[in-house]
Each structure stands twice: as structure tokens, then as C-alpha cells.
Amino acid sequence: MIFDNINPFTKNIFKLEVKGETLEDKAYDLFKEIYSYDDLKEIIYRGIISDYNVNILLIGAPATAKTLFIRSIYENLKSTVYFDAANSTGVGIIEQLQKYKNAKFILIDEIDKLKKEYQGLLLGVLETGEVNIAKKNSKIKFKMDSPKVFATSNSVDKLTKPLKSRFNTYNLQEYTDEEFILISVRLLTVKYHFNSELARFIAKVLLDSDERDVRKVLHLAKLMRPKDDEHKIKKIITTYLKYQDNDMTEFN
């Protein structure tokens, strides 16, 4: 069955054409930078094109590609609004949503970093798209048109039960060393045009330093050039890691 016959709405939500004849093909193309999780790619794609206000929460330890899913949605879909909950407050998020109340997709990275006292402010958005909050000297009241919320969390321990109940949750397992190499190679070759041999070398250097964070691969790729030799690559990685404070930074 040709997927485009299912929902014409999909023609208007993507920045570029998503290639493929079937739903599975399109999901794979949309998330082509992400290694593995092919079954989850289809689920998230179904959520994106659903006629209903689907809310999806990706849960897992750091370096499980949760943020890569969020980033792919942000980069490829129209009408999105993104929040880093580690650097946001519930009121701040609501105030921004009021400015972008026509947004169709709300992306919240590290939602578990949002204080519990603020998590309740999101319940109306997740349920009906409605916001009705009384502040000390003012009131915030508006309605969004059935937005879909995609969020990430390192765990569920810091999430309230009402908030968790509004999401379809999926738990992601950590990558093995070989999977980390494969996803790094895919990212570096597809997005940054490194040859596969050099991309594999970069991933192995990180693993030798006990680093398995895909975000660091992305950060480092922006500092490197595909023509850099292995000596220069290793120097860049060593310098980068030397100045990281892993106790202060928790990656998703």
C-alpha cells in the first residue's frame, strides 16, 4: 500500500520530501542518521503523521540516541518548537508556547530536568492543547490545535505520575561498543561527509577514552575536516576531552 494515500496531511508537515513508498521506508529515510531502532523509527513516524495528538516519551540512559530522534524531528519538520528543559522553567515554556501557539510539534529535551512543581503546567497541553494558568497578577489562557509532544528523559524517577500518564513511553537500551561505532560512522559519513575509514577511527579513539556519547561525536565533527589525517583527528579529540567536565554535563 502506498503510504501517501493514508494521510494527505503529511505532504505539508515536512520541510523536504521524505523518500520511500511504504511507511517503513519513509520512517527509515526520516531517521537515516540513527543506527538501529528501525521498529521504533516506524512508531515515531506513525506518531508524527497521526490524526490525533500523540505524545511520545523516549526514556534511557545517556548516549542512547534519544536526542538524535528529537533533533531529526526538529530539522525535518515544519512548525516545531524546541525546549531544553535543563535550562527552562515550566512558566518559561508556557510563555514561549503562547508565542508559538500555532506550532504542531513540541519537542522537550531532558524533560526530567523540569522541576516537579512545573510539570503540572504541561498537563493541559499534553491532554487537549489548552493552557489556563493563574499567576499572582495575571492569567495565561490560550489553546493550541492538538499539538504533538515528543520528549526525552534519562529516567522516570523525577517525573510525576500525571505527566507520565500523558505519554506513550519507550525505553531505549544503551548502545554496545560496536553499535556506537556503527552509529558514529553513519552520522559522520551521511551528515558530515567523512569517509567510513576515518569515521570509524574517530569512534574508536573515543571508545579508547571510555566515551560513548553520540553528542560528542557531533560536537567534534564540527571541528574536524574530512581531509584531516589521523594524527590531527586524535589531537582534536584529546584536546576536546581534556577540557570537558563530565561531572557538570549530563548528556542525553
Secondary structure as GFF3:
##gff-version 3
##sequence-region A 1 252
A	DSSP	three_ten_helix	3	5	.	.	.	ID=ss1
A	DSSP	three_ten_helix	8	12	.	.	.	ID=ss2
A	DSSP	alpha_helix	23	30	.	.	.	ID=ss3
A	DSSP	alpha_helix	38	49	.	.	.	ID=ss4
A	DSSP	beta_strand	55	59	.	.	.	ID=ss5
A	DSSP	alpha_helix	66	76	.	.	.	ID=ss6
A	DSSP	beta_strand	80	84	.	.	.	ID=ss7
A	DSSP	three_ten_helix	85	87	.	.	.	ID=ss8
A	DSSP	alpha_helix	90	99	.	.	.	ID=ss9
A	DSSP	beta_strand	105	109	.	.	.	ID=ss10
A	DSSP	three_ten_helix	111	113	.	.	.	ID=ss11
A	DSSP	alpha_helix	116	119	.	.	.	ID=ss12
A	DSSP	three_ten_helix	120	122	.	.	.	ID=ss13
A	DSSP	alpha_helix	123	127	.	.	.	ID=ss14
A	DSSP	beta_strand	130	134	.	.	.	ID=ss15
A	DSSP	beta_strand	139	143	.	.	.	ID=ss16
A	DSSP	beta_strand	148	153	.	.	.	ID=ss17
A	DSSP	alpha_helix	161	165	.	.	.	ID=ss18
A	DSSP	beta_strand	168	171	.	.	.	ID=ss19
A	DSSP	alpha_helix	177	190	.	.	.	ID=ss20
A	DSSP	alpha_helix	196	208	.	.	.	ID=ss21
A	DSSP	alpha_helix	214	221	.	.	.	ID=ss22
A	DSSP	alpha_helix	230	242	.	.	.	ID=ss23
###
